[in-house]
Amino acid sequence: MKTLNTRTARAIVVALAAGSLALTGCSKNTGGDSDAKEKAKKDQKNAAAQSAAVNYGDAAASTGPAAEVPGARPGGTVTVYQESGISHLDPGQVYVSDAGQLSNLIFRGLTNFSEDGKGGVSVVGDLATDSGKSTEGGKVWTFTLKDGVKDQNGNVITSKDVRHTIERTYAKFLFDGPTYIQNWLSGAKYRDALPDGGYGDKHLPDSVLATPDDKTIVFKFDKPRPDLPQTLAMPGYSIVPEKTDTKEKYDKAPVALGPYKISENKTGKSLKLVKNTNWDPKTDSVRHQYVDGFNFQFGVTESTQTKRLIADQGGDKSAMQFTGSVDSTQIQDVVGDAKVNARTIKGYQPYVQVLSFNLDRVKNKKVRDAITYAANSSSLIAGEGGQYGGDVAANLFAPTLPGYEADYDPYGRLKTPKGNLAKAKELLKDVPAAEKKLVFAYANSESGQKRKVAIEDALGAAGIDVVAKEIDAASYYQTIGKLDNPYDIYISGWGQDWPSPATVVTPIYDGDQVADGSANYSHIKDPKVQELIAKALTQEPTEAAATWREAHHYILEKVNPSAPLWYTKQIQLFGSNIGGARYSTESSYLDITRVFLKQP
């Protein structure tokens, strides 16, 4: 999955609940304080302990309305501050956390994630009556639609809409969303199975996807797919009603099934949501519709967001950050004031930020290894908020991921968080000058600028000639996701789509995933890696763990497609009139489904 700062979907993000995280590191994040390192290890162990298997909810857990939020009142409008515009509004394109966070307000899928507020997450039926019923050892999954589910226009949702939603993901104009189900149903070259995305006369055969009646959907796979309920909960598989699908234009004006609908969309400037009067809370066990609407203001930098929310005056009392974080230069102003700090949510995120190498252009492994040694994680983390922004990443697995190895550090990132320039220079000694001139792509945001400076300084000191190229933040992942992109290196990140290494290794490092819009930003296509992935996917979780570990070690040491930089943490701020705020272990942001205004 990708966030605005990293690439993720709205997926199982097992992080620490608000208040339970002992934030670590020293204020300048030099990495030299042994106490800080010990605290970081403790936090990571706690995060790993919460990376448990997700429970699958029954019909009772899937029946609405959702449990009331204590003290909640109806009415009023919430102001939402966001630096960049929303990446996509078409569910089939949603794989970035800004759009994923928004999706839970306006879209619905067959299943959804439900949280208990203590770090526990379960899958429940959203449009379906439960989280699904499996037969034939998990090869066949059957879902039954709830009664009374309508879209914003009052049209009843049927199994045909679900079939259409799955089939349209095969269309070529959808390139930026998840591809799990398409691959499971039709293989890596799934687009060949339905090139027009089901818009014509051809459809997926009933032997793959069946709709025996208006209420029933049956998925049929060639091997067990026990994770299907979690996969369907991803916003990229939210329902698109067949009657109102406008293909490419749908990204501008989608049809809502959730508690809110879009009333105004000024791309990159503002977005207004109002109540969807056709949403029935009796069919929804997760969401609420307390406020009358949300007004999104784009182009508001994180520093400005933070200043306004610290001041907490006027309309800012009813405002909140969406996927942005507290500005790193103002963190002490926030955490140092008890009243302001009480208006924050904090948690450990599941993301690993890496410096991806475009292997089509950076072919010399000595160069890749040198950069990995030279990278200054301390400087990058300082730009993210220091001890509140993250910890040094030793490898490509996050502490929240099953199989994480805290002491696996092949490039000595933990010992030299500021970079090992001597080692980097040694590796680059005989490398031709042309191979040491690299184009670095960065987002035109405040955090992007900070990262640019940190990368230029560290790599420049090692002898790399960095040519920085700016990319629009809203389309950053779309741009670096193009196979023929003109960049050598770029920061990207990924977090598990659910607690399994399969949702990290497969999307990022599987050679079959090399395509426009894929998360395989390095374009790695290694036979050994693909062999290990194929093996792990057929094994039980306990067996697969060893295979995923082998794949992880081989990828990082023998290929090195991405230099690990840091594991991310989250701290967000909201106004004093915002009620119901808590950290979402599912999204790793403020839980948008519970928000209300104390004084509407």
VEXVO-99352 format. One record per residue (C-alpha): x, y, z; residue number from 1; chain. Coordinates in Angstrom, 2 decimals, always signed. Layout:
    east   north      up  nr kette
       X       Y       Z NUM     A
...
This chain:
    east   north      up  nr kette
   +0.00   +0.00   +0.00   1     A
   +1.13   +3.55   -0.50   2     A
   +0.65   +6.78   +1.41   3     A
   +1.07  +10.30   +0.18   4     A
   +4.63  +10.09   +1.43   5     A
   +4.89   +6.40   +0.66   6     A
   +3.01   +4.03   -1.55   7     A
   +0.20   +2.10   +0.12   8     A
   -3.40   +1.10   -0.06   9     A
   -5.96   +1.48   +2.70  10     A
   -4.95   -1.78   +4.24  11     A
   -4.23   -3.55   +7.46  12     A
   -1.79   -1.21   +9.10  13     A
   -0.99   -2.66  +12.47  14     A
   +0.37   +0.28  +14.40  15     A
   +0.30   +1.28  +18.02  16     A
   -2.88   +2.90  +19.28  17     A
   -2.82   +6.54  +20.29  18     A
   -0.99   +7.12  +23.52  19     A
   +0.61   +3.68  +23.65  20     A
   +3.68   +4.59  +21.66  21     A
   +6.76   +5.60  +23.59  22     A
   +8.21   +7.85  +20.90  23     A
  +11.89   +7.36  +20.54  24     A
  +15.16   +8.89  +19.49  25     A
  +17.03  +11.96  +20.60  26     A
  +15.80  +15.40  +19.62  27     A
  +18.37  +15.87  +16.88  28     A
  +18.11  +12.28  +15.82  29     A
  +21.81  +11.71  +15.55  30     A
  +21.45   +8.00  +16.07  31     A
  +24.32   +8.00  +18.52  32     A
  +22.30   +7.74  +21.73  33     A
  +22.21   +4.16  +22.99  34     A
  +19.11   +4.81  +25.12  35     A
  +17.24   +6.06  +22.06  36     A
  +18.22   +2.93  +20.14  37     A
  +16.97   +0.73  +22.95  38     A
  +13.67   +2.62  +23.04  39     A
  +13.35   +2.23  +19.28  40     A
  +13.85   -1.52  +19.61  41     A
  +11.19   -1.64  +22.32  42     A
   +8.71   +0.29  +20.17  43     A
   +9.39   -1.98  +17.23  44     A
   +8.82   -5.09  +19.31  45     A
   +5.53   -3.63  +20.50  46     A
   +4.52   -2.85  +16.94  47     A
   +5.43   -6.36  +15.81  48     A
   +3.38   -7.85  +18.64  49     A
   +0.31   -6.16  +17.22  50     A
   +0.89   -7.52  +13.73  51     A
   -1.47  -10.41  +14.33  52     A
   -3.80  -12.23  +12.00  53     A
   -7.01  -10.36  +11.30  54     A
  -10.30  -11.79  +12.55  55     A
  -13.07  -12.45  +10.04  56     A
  -16.39  -11.13  +11.33  57     A
  -19.73  -12.92  +11.09  58     A
  -23.18  -11.51  +10.21  59     A
  -23.66  -10.06  +13.70  60     A
  -20.39   -8.11  +13.48  61     A
  -21.38   -6.92  +10.00  62     A
  -24.81   -5.60  +10.92  63     A
  -25.33   -1.86  +11.37  64     A
  -25.62   +0.63  +12.70  65     A
  -22.08   +1.16  +14.00  66     A
  -21.66   +1.52  +17.75  67     A
  -22.16   +5.12  +18.83  68     A
  -19.10   +7.23  +19.59  69     A
  -19.33   +8.52  +23.18  70     A
  -20.46  +12.14  +23.32  71     A
  -21.13  +12.38  +19.60  72     A
  -23.46  +15.11  +18.31  73     A
  -24.86  +15.64  +14.81  74     A
  -24.28  +18.69  +12.66  75     A
  -21.63  +21.11  +11.51  76     A
  -18.90  +21.01   +8.88  77     A
  -15.31  +19.86   +9.38  78     A
  -12.50  +21.70   +7.62  79     A
   -9.77  +19.42   +6.30  80     A
   -6.27  +20.70   +5.55  81     A
   -4.24  +18.95   +2.89  82     A
   -1.10  +20.06   +1.08  83     A
   -1.66  +18.19   -2.18  84     A
   -4.84  +17.38   -4.05  85     A
   -6.33  +13.89   -3.85  86     A
   -4.47  +11.56   -6.21  87     A
   -7.56   +9.73   -7.56  88     A
  -11.31   +9.57   -7.03  89     A
  -11.98   +6.51   -9.18  90     A
  -11.83   +3.51   -6.82  91     A
  -10.05   +1.45   -9.48  92     A
   -7.17   +3.93   -9.32  93     A
   -6.94   +4.19   -5.54  94     A
   -3.69   +2.92   -4.05  95     A
   -2.46   +6.04   -2.27  96     A
   -3.49   +6.77   +1.28  97     A
   -4.97  +10.22   +0.66  98     A
   -7.54   +8.67   -1.66  99     A
   -7.80   +5.64   +0.62 100     A
   -8.65   +7.82   +3.60 101     A
  -11.27   +9.68   +1.56 102     A
  -12.68   +6.41   +0.25 103     A
  -14.03   +5.41   +3.64 104     A
  -16.27   +8.48   +3.58 105     A
  -17.71   +8.12   +0.08 106     A
  -17.24   +4.51   -1.09 107     A
  -18.13   +1.03   +0.09 108     A
  -16.88   -2.44   -0.85 109     A
  -17.98   -5.99   -0.23 110     A
  -15.98   -5.99   +3.02 111     A
  -14.36   -3.43   +5.28 112     A
  -12.06   -3.20   +8.27 113     A
  -13.45   -2.65  +11.75 114     A
  -11.36   -1.51  +14.73 115     A
  -11.82   -1.98  +18.45 116     A
   -9.81   +1.11  +19.45 117     A
   -7.15   -1.01  +21.15 118     A
   -5.14   -1.97  +18.08 119     A
   -7.31   -4.93  +17.10 120     A
   -8.65   -5.08  +13.55 121     A
  -11.22   -7.39  +12.00 122     A
  -12.81   -7.79   +8.57 123     A
  -16.58   -7.42   +8.43 124     A
  -19.15   -7.45   +5.68 125     A
  -19.71   -3.97   +4.26 126     A
  -22.10   -4.44   +1.36 127     A
  -21.95   -8.18   +2.07 128     A
  -23.83   -9.77   +4.95 129     A
  -20.58  -11.09   +6.43 130     A
  -16.88  -11.37   +5.62 131     A
  -17.52  -14.18   +3.14 132     A
  -17.91  -17.93   +3.17 133     A
  -15.23  -20.18   +1.72 134     A
  -15.47  -23.71   +0.35 135     A
  -13.19  -26.14   -1.48 136     A
  -10.34  -25.37   +0.88 137     A
  -10.50  -21.63   +0.29 138     A
  -10.60  -21.78   -3.52 139     A
  -14.23  -20.65   -3.69 140     A
  -15.63  -17.63   -1.86 141     A
  -19.31  -16.66   -1.76 142     A
  -20.71  -13.29   -0.72 143     A
  -24.34  -12.28   -0.27 144     A
  -25.39   -8.63   -0.54 145     A
  -27.29   -6.90   +2.24 146     A
  -30.80   -5.58   +1.64 147     A
  -31.35   -1.87   +1.17 148     A
  -27.95   -0.79   -0.14 149     A
  -28.27   +2.06   -2.65 150     A
  -25.95   +4.51   -4.35 151     A
  -26.33   +8.28   -4.04 152     A
  -28.87   +8.28   -6.88 153     A
  -31.11   +5.76   -5.13 154     A
  -30.17   +2.84   -7.39 155     A
  -30.13   -0.53   -5.62 156     A
  -26.73   -2.24   -5.72 157     A
  -26.84   -5.75   -7.19 158     A
  -24.36   -8.49   -7.92 159     A
  -24.04   -7.09  -11.45 160     A
  -22.44   -3.97   -9.98 161     A
  -19.94   -6.10   -8.09 162     A
  -19.10   -8.09  -11.23 163     A
  -18.72   -4.83  -13.15 164     A
  -16.42   -3.41  -10.46 165     A
  -14.08   -6.39  -10.71 166     A
  -14.16   -6.57  -14.51 167     A
  -13.49   -2.87  -15.08 168     A
  -10.16   -3.22  -13.22 169     A
   -8.97   -5.16  -16.28 170     A
   -9.39   -2.06  -18.47 171     A
   -6.22   -0.32  -19.63 172     A
   -7.33   +3.12  -18.48 173     A
   -7.12   +1.87  -14.89 174     A
   -3.43   +1.62  -14.14 175     A
   -2.81   +2.82  -10.60 176     A
   -4.88   +0.55   -8.36 177     A
   -4.30   -2.86   -6.72 178     A
   -4.09   -5.95   -8.95 179     A
   -4.34   -8.82   -6.48 180     A
   -7.77  -10.11   -7.49 181     A
   -7.15   -9.68  -11.20 182     A
   -3.96  -11.73  -10.91 183     A
   -5.65  -14.39   -8.79 184     A
   -8.53  -14.77  -11.24 185     A
   -6.69  -14.46  -14.55 186     A
   -2.91  -14.56  -14.01 187     A
   -0.18  -11.95  -14.38 188     A
   -1.33  -11.06  -17.92 189     A
   -4.88  -10.57  -16.72 190     A
   -5.61   -7.70  -19.11 191     A
   -5.45  -10.17  -22.00 192     A
   -8.35  -12.07  -20.46 193     A
  -10.67   -9.08  -20.69 194     A
   -9.01   -6.26  -22.65 195     A
  -12.11   -4.04  -22.76 196     A
  -12.72   -4.37  -19.03 197     A
  -16.14   -5.91  -19.46 198     A
  -17.60   -2.82  -21.11 199     A
  -18.42   -4.79  -24.26 200     A
  -20.10   -8.12  -24.79 201     A
  -17.30  -10.22  -23.29 202     A
  -17.22  -10.95  -19.55 203     A
  -15.28  -13.17  -17.19 204     A
  -16.66  -16.72  -17.36 205     A
  -18.83  -18.08  -14.56 206     A
  -16.06  -20.57  -13.89 207     A
  -14.08  -17.59  -12.51 208     A
  -16.66  -15.05  -11.33 209     A
  -20.31  -15.98  -11.04 210     A
  -23.46  -14.01  -10.15 211     A
  -26.20  -16.65   -9.92 212     A
  -28.72  -14.05   -8.73 213     A
  -28.92  -10.35   -7.85 214     A
  -27.68  -10.93   -4.31 215     A
  -24.90  -13.50   -4.77 216     A
  -21.29  -13.20   -5.97 217     A
  -18.98  -16.21   -6.22 218     A
  -15.21  -15.95   -6.72 219     A
  -13.50  -19.12   -7.99 220     A
   -9.72  -19.47   -7.85 221     A
   -7.26  -22.15   -8.95 222     A
   -5.67  -22.21   -5.49 223     A
   -6.72  -21.22   -1.95 224     A
   -7.02  -17.48   -1.37 225     A
   -7.57  -17.14   +2.38 226     A
   -6.83  -13.41   +2.28 227     A
   -9.66  -12.51   -0.11 228     A
  -11.86  -10.80   +2.54 229     A
   -8.94   -8.50   +3.41 230     A
   -8.19   -7.84   -0.24 231     A
  -11.78   -6.88   -1.00 232     A
  -11.65   -4.38   +1.87 233     A
   -9.04   -2.35   -0.03 234     A
  -10.53   +0.89   -1.44 235     A
   -9.31   -0.10   -4.89 236     A
  -12.11   -2.66   -4.97 237     A
  -14.88   -0.33   -3.82 238     A
  -18.07   -0.67   -5.84 239     A
  -18.59   +1.31   -9.04 240     A
  -22.27   +1.10  -10.08 241     A
  -22.52   -0.09  -13.66 242     A
  -25.26   +2.36  -14.70 243     A
  -23.25   +5.44  -13.86 244     A
  -19.73   +4.36  -14.83 245     A
  -18.22   +7.02  -17.09 246     A
  -14.91   +5.20  -17.62 247     A
  -12.02   +7.69  -17.71 248     A
  -14.28  +10.54  -16.59 249     A
  -15.26   +8.67  -13.43 250     A
  -12.07   +9.90  -11.76 251     A
  -13.54  +13.41  -11.68 252     A
  -17.09  +12.65  -10.51 253     A
  -17.56   +9.24   -8.86 254     A
  -20.88   +8.03   -7.44 255     A
  -21.03   +7.58   -3.67 256     A
  -22.32   +4.64   -1.64 257     A
  -20.89   +5.81   +1.68 258     A
  -22.26   +8.34   +4.18 259     A
  -21.00  +11.31   +2.15 260     A
  -21.00  +12.35   -1.50 261     A
  -19.08  +14.96   -3.48 262     A
  -20.95  +18.22   -3.97 263     A
  -18.09  +20.22   -5.45 264     A
  -14.69  +19.28   -6.81 265     A
  -12.19  +21.93   -7.87 266     A
   -9.21  +19.76   -8.74 267     A
   -6.18  +20.59   -6.65 268     A
   -7.97  +23.50   -4.91 269     A
  -10.92  +22.25   -2.89 270     A
  -13.35  +19.40   -2.40 271     A
  -16.69  +19.52   -0.62 272     A
  -18.58  +16.56   +0.79 273     A
  -22.19  +16.60   +1.95 274     A
  -24.42  +13.91   +3.40 275     A
  -25.48  +11.09   +1.10 276     A
  -29.17  +10.81   +1.97 277     A
  -29.38   +7.36   +0.36 278     A
  -26.84   +5.88   +2.80 279     A
  -28.59   +3.69   +5.36 280     A
  -26.75   +3.34   +8.69 281     A
  -28.60   +0.09   +9.34 282     A
  -26.51   -1.48   +6.57 283     A
  -23.17   -0.15   +7.85 284     A
  -21.39   -1.47  +10.95 285     A
  -18.31   +0.77  +10.59 286     A
  -19.16   +4.32   +9.50 287     A
  -21.01   +7.25  +11.02 288     A
  -22.61  +10.35   +9.53 289     A
  -22.36  +12.78  +12.40 290     A
  -21.23  +15.95  +10.62 291     A
  -23.10  +17.59   +7.77 292     A
  -20.04  +17.63   +5.59 293     A
  -16.31  +18.07   +5.05 294     A
  -14.61  +20.98   +3.31 295     A
  -11.17  +20.05   +1.99 296     A
   -8.71  +22.87   +1.43 297     A
   -5.76  +21.86   -0.75 298     A
   -2.48  +23.72   -1.09 299     A
   -2.15  +24.30   +2.66 300     A
   +1.40  +23.37   +3.63 301     A
   +2.06  +21.24   +6.69 302     A
   +3.76  +24.19   +8.39 303     A
   +0.68  +26.36   +7.85 304     A
   -1.63  +23.56   +8.94 305     A
   +0.37  +23.15  +12.13 306     A
   +0.46  +26.88  +12.93 307     A
   -3.29  +27.23  +12.48 308     A
   -4.12  +24.18  +14.55 309     A
   -1.74  +25.13  +17.35 310     A
   -3.36  +28.58  +17.52 311     A
   -6.81  +26.92  +17.51 312     A
   -8.75  +30.07  +16.67 313     A
  -12.11  +30.54  +14.96 314     A
  -12.80  +27.99  +12.22 315     A
   -9.52  +26.21  +12.97 316     A
  -11.13  +24.76  +16.07 317     A
  -13.22  +22.60  +13.71 318     A
  -10.30  +21.68  +11.44 319     A
   -8.01  +18.67  +11.18 320     A
   -5.08  +17.25   +9.25 321     A
   -5.96  +14.52   +6.79 322     A
   -2.86  +12.63   +5.68 323     A
   -0.36  +15.34   +6.54 324     A
   +1.64  +15.40   +9.76 325     A
   +2.71  +17.99  +12.28 326     A
   +5.43  +20.11  +10.72 327     A
   +8.80  +18.84  +11.90 328     A
  +10.04  +22.31  +12.89 329     A
   +7.03  +22.85  +15.15 330     A
   +6.84  +19.48  +16.88 331     A
   +8.27  +20.79  +20.13 332     A
   +5.63  +23.54  +20.12 333     A
   +3.03  +20.80  +19.94 334     A
   +4.35  +18.14  +22.32 335     A
   +5.73  +20.73  +24.73 336     A
   +2.29  +22.19  +25.39 337     A
   +0.06  +19.74  +27.26 338     A
   -3.16  +21.28  +25.93 339     A
   -1.98  +21.17  +22.33 340     A
   -0.46  +17.70  +22.71 341     A
   -3.86  +16.47  +23.93 342     A
   -5.14  +17.29  +20.44 343     A
   -2.80  +14.88  +18.67 344     A
   -2.90  +11.29  +17.55 345     A
   +0.35   +9.33  +17.42 346     A
   +1.34   +5.89  +16.22 347     A
   +3.86   +3.64  +14.54 348     A
   +3.20   +3.28  +10.83 349     A
   +3.86   +0.17   +8.72 350     A
   +5.82   +1.92   +6.02 351     A
   +9.43   +1.52   +4.96 352     A
  +10.80   +4.52   +3.12 353     A
  +13.42   +3.53   +0.59 354     A
  +15.50   +5.11   -2.14 355     A
  +14.43   +3.14   -5.21 356     A
  +16.92   +2.55   -7.99 357     A
  +15.62   +2.43  -11.55 358     A
  +17.46   -0.74  -12.54 359     A
  +16.95   +0.04  -16.22 360     A
  +19.28   +3.00  -15.71 361     A
  +21.36   +2.31  -12.56 362     A
  +22.81   -1.04  -13.63 363     A
  +26.05   -1.02  -11.64 364     A
  +25.47   -2.69   -8.27 365     A
  +28.57   -0.96   -6.86 366     A
  +26.79   +2.35   -7.38 367     A
  +23.63   +1.07   -5.72 368     A
  +25.57   -0.33   -2.77 369     A
  +27.60   +2.86   -2.41 370     A
  +24.44   +4.96   -2.26 371     A
  +22.94   +2.58   +0.29 372     A
  +25.97   +3.05   +2.51 373     A
  +26.08   +6.82   +1.95 374     A
  +22.43   +7.63   +2.64 375     A
  +21.98   +9.80   +5.74 376     A
  +18.91   +8.38   +7.50 377     A
  +19.40  +10.71  +10.46 378     A
  +19.11  +13.78   +8.26 379     A
  +16.05  +12.42   +6.46 380     A
  +14.30  +11.50   +9.72 381     A
  +15.07  +14.94  +11.15 382     A
  +13.14  +16.38   +8.23 383     A
  +10.20  +14.15   +9.09 384     A
  +10.06  +15.27  +12.72 385     A
  +13.04  +13.61  +14.35 386     A
  +12.05  +11.24  +17.13 387     A
   +8.39  +11.69  +16.15 388     A
   +8.99  +11.04  +12.47 389     A
  +10.56   +7.60  +12.44 390     A
  +13.44   +5.25  +13.13 391     A
  +16.40   +4.21  +10.99 392     A
  +15.49   +1.36   +8.65 393     A
  +17.95   -1.52   +8.67 394     A
  +16.14   -3.53   +6.00 395     A
  +13.08   -3.66   +3.75 396     A
  +10.59   -5.13   +6.27 397     A
   +8.78   -2.84   +8.72 398     A
   +8.54   -3.65  +12.44 399     A
   +4.79   -4.18  +12.00 400     A
   +5.29   -6.95   +9.44 401     A
   +5.41  -10.65  +10.42 402     A
   +8.95  -11.82   +9.70 403     A
  +10.62   -8.55  +10.67 404     A
  +14.21   -9.07  +11.86 405     A
  +15.36   -6.18  +14.04 406     A
  +19.03   -7.16  +13.82 407     A
  +19.14   -7.87  +10.08 408     A
  +21.30   -4.95   +8.92 409     A
  +23.49   -5.92   +5.94 410     A
  +24.55   -2.35   +5.15 411     A
  +25.20   -1.25   +8.73 412     A
  +22.41   +1.34   +8.69 413     A
  +21.92   +1.12  +12.47 414     A
  +25.62   +1.59  +13.23 415     A
  +26.07   +4.46  +10.77 416     A
  +22.69   +6.22  +10.48 417     A
  +24.42   +9.33   +9.13 418     A
  +25.98   +7.28   +6.36 419     A
  +29.24   +5.41   +5.87 420     A
  +31.00   +7.72   +3.43 421     A
  +34.32   +5.86   +3.61 422     A
  +32.68   +2.64   +2.43 423     A
  +30.71   +4.47   -0.25 424     A
  +33.81   +6.20   -1.65 425     A
  +35.70   +2.92   -1.68 426     A
  +32.99   +1.28   -3.80 427     A
  +32.86   +4.25   -6.20 428     A
  +36.64   +4.52   -6.60 429     A
  +36.84   +2.87  -10.03 430     A
  +33.33   +3.69  -11.25 431     A
  +33.26   +5.89  -14.39 432     A
  +32.07   +9.47  -13.87 433     A
  +29.10   +8.97  -16.20 434     A
  +27.71   +6.27  -13.92 435     A
  +28.01   +8.55  -10.91 436     A
  +25.73  +11.23  -12.39 437     A
  +22.17  +10.39  -11.35 438     A
  +18.80  +12.07  -11.83 439     A
  +16.84  +12.24   -8.55 440     A
  +13.07  +12.81   -8.71 441     A
  +11.37  +14.49   -5.75 442     A
   +7.89  +15.80   -4.95 443     A
   +7.27  +19.55   -4.94 444     A
   +6.07  +19.61   -1.34 445     A
   +7.69  +20.79   +1.87 446     A
   +8.71  +17.26   +2.81 447     A
   +9.90  +16.64   -0.74 448     A
  +12.19  +19.67   -0.56 449     A
  +13.68  +18.49   +2.72 450     A
  +14.32  +15.04   +1.29 451     A
  +15.92  +16.56   -1.79 452     A
  +18.44  +18.46   +0.34 453     A
  +19.25  +15.42   +2.47 454     A
  +19.81  +13.20   -0.57 455     A
  +21.90  +15.80   -2.41 456     A
  +24.11  +16.42   +0.63 457     A
  +24.72  +12.76   +1.48 458     A
  +25.26  +11.47   -2.05 459     A
  +27.26  +14.53   -3.05 460     A
  +29.63  +13.94   -0.15 461     A
  +30.16  +10.39   -1.40 462     A
  +31.00  +11.54   -4.92 463     A
  +27.63  +11.17   -6.64 464     A
  +26.60  +14.01   -8.96 465     A
  +22.87  +14.43   -8.16 466     A
  +20.65  +16.15  -10.70 467     A
  +17.37  +16.90   -8.92 468     A
  +14.11  +17.01  -10.88 469     A
  +10.85  +18.23   -9.35 470     A
   +7.55  +16.32   -9.75 471     A
   +4.04  +17.45   -8.87 472     A
   +3.23  +15.90   -5.48 473     A
   -0.34  +14.88   -6.43 474     A
   +0.91  +12.79   -9.36 475     A
   +4.25  +11.74   -7.87 476     A
   +3.62   +7.98   -7.81 477     A
   +1.90   +8.04  -11.16 478     A
   +4.99   +9.70  -12.64 479     A
   +7.67   +7.46  -11.13 480     A
   +5.39   +4.49  -11.85 481     A
   +5.92   +4.85  -15.59 482     A
   +8.33   +2.29  -16.99 483     A
  +10.03   +4.77  -19.30 484     A
  +10.44   +7.45  -16.65 485     A
  +13.62   +9.55  -17.03 486     A
  +14.78   +9.21  -13.43 487     A
  +17.53   +7.14  -11.82 488     A
  +16.55   +7.33   -8.16 489     A
  +13.47   +8.36   -6.19 490     A
  +12.16   +7.93   -2.67 491     A
   +9.20   +5.61   -2.39 492     A
   +7.67   +3.58   +0.36 493     A
   +5.36   +0.68   +1.00 494     A
   +3.38   -0.80   +3.85 495     A
   +1.72   -4.16   +4.11 496     A
   -1.76   -4.46   +2.61 497     A
   -2.43   -6.93   +5.42 498     A
   -0.09   -8.71   +7.87 499     A
   +1.85  -10.88   +5.43 500     A
   +5.20  -10.49   +3.63 501     A
   +3.31  -11.54   +0.50 502     A
   +1.77   -8.06   +0.38 503     A
   +5.21   -6.45   +0.46 504     A
   +7.53   -8.69   -1.54 505     A
   +5.07   -9.52   -4.33 506     A
   +3.89   -6.01   -5.28 507     A
   +7.33   -4.40   -5.09 508     A
   +9.82   -7.06   -6.16 509     A
   +7.97   -9.55   -8.37 510     A
   +9.21   -9.31  -11.96 511     A
   +5.75  -10.18  -13.24 512     A
   +4.58   -6.88  -11.75 513     A
   +6.87   -4.74  -13.93 514     A
   +4.41   -2.52  -15.77 515     A
   +3.17   +1.04  -15.95 516     A
   +1.46   +1.90  -12.68 517     A
   +3.05   -0.98  -10.81 518     A
   +4.63   -0.61   -7.36 519     A
   +7.75   -2.33   -8.71 520     A
   +9.46   +1.05   -9.02 521     A
  +12.93   -0.46   -9.34 522     A
  +11.82   -2.67  -12.26 523     A
  +13.50   -5.64  -10.63 524     A
  +12.96   -8.84  -12.60 525     A
  +15.11  -11.53  -11.03 526     A
  +14.38  -15.25  -11.66 527     A
  +15.49  -16.26   -8.18 528     A
  +13.16  -13.75   -6.56 529     A
  +10.24  -14.88   -8.69 530     A
  +10.98  -18.51   -7.87 531     A
  +10.92  -17.76   -4.14 532     A
   +7.73  -15.72   -4.41 533     A
   +5.97  -18.52   -6.28 534     A
   +7.13  -21.01   -3.65 535     A
   +6.02  -18.91   -0.68 536     A
   +2.58  -18.26   -2.14 537     A
   +1.84  -21.99   -2.16 538     A
   +3.00  -22.60   +1.42 539     A
   +1.25  -22.37   +4.76 540     A
   +2.18  -19.20   +6.71 541     A
   +4.66  -20.97   +9.02 542     A
   +6.48  -22.57   +6.07 543     A
   +6.23  -19.45   +3.98 544     A
   +7.93  -17.36   +6.66 545     A
  +11.30  -18.97   +5.95 546     A
  +10.87  -18.52   +2.21 547     A
   +9.94  -14.87   +2.55 548     A
  +13.00  -14.38   +4.76 549     A
  +15.22  -15.95   +2.11 550     A
  +13.68  -13.75   -0.57 551     A
  +14.13  -10.64   +1.55 552     A
  +17.82  -11.36   +2.18 553     A
  +18.49  -12.19   -1.46 554     A
  +16.75   -9.04   -2.71 555     A
  +18.59   -6.70   -0.38 556     A
  +22.04   -8.28   -0.56 557     A
  +22.32   -9.78   -4.05 558     A
  +20.24   -7.30   -6.07 559     A
  +19.77   -4.20   -3.90 560     A
  +16.95   -2.51   -5.84 561     A
  +16.12   -0.16   -2.97 562     A
  +18.17   +1.39   -0.18 563     A
  +16.31   +1.25   +3.17 564     A
  +16.05   +4.70   +4.75 565     A
  +13.56   +4.89   +7.62 566     A
  +10.51   +3.36   +9.29 567     A
   +7.78   +5.95   +9.70 568     A
   +5.82   +7.23  +12.67 569     A
   +2.78   +9.45  +12.64 570     A
   +1.75  +12.54  +14.62 571     A
   -1.30  +14.57  +13.54 572     A
   -3.09  +17.55  +15.02 573     A
   -6.76  +18.56  +15.14 574     A
   -8.80  +21.48  +16.49 575     A
  -10.34  +21.62  +19.95 576     A
  -13.90  +21.31  +18.57 577     A
  -13.16  +17.98  +16.88 578     A
  -14.61  +15.03  +18.78 579     A
  -14.19  +11.28  +18.39 580     A
  -10.56  +11.56  +17.27 581     A
   -8.42   +8.46  +17.70 582     A
   -5.53   +6.81  +15.93 583     A
   -6.61   +4.32  +13.29 584     A
   -4.52   +1.16  +13.32 585     A
   -5.99   +0.39   +9.91 586     A
   -5.15   +3.61   +8.08 587     A
   -2.37   +4.95  +10.36 588     A
   -4.12   +8.32  +10.38 589     A
   -6.87   +9.94  +12.41 590     A
   -9.92   +7.65  +12.21 591     A
  -12.12   +9.59   +9.79 592     A
  -15.20   +7.40  +10.35 593     A
  -15.79   +8.62  +13.94 594     A
  -15.38  +12.40  +13.66 595     A
  -17.98  +14.78  +15.08 596     A
  -18.06  +18.41  +16.26 597     A
  -18.44  +19.06  +19.98 598     A
  -20.22  +22.32  +19.22 599     A
  -21.85  +21.97  +15.75 600     A
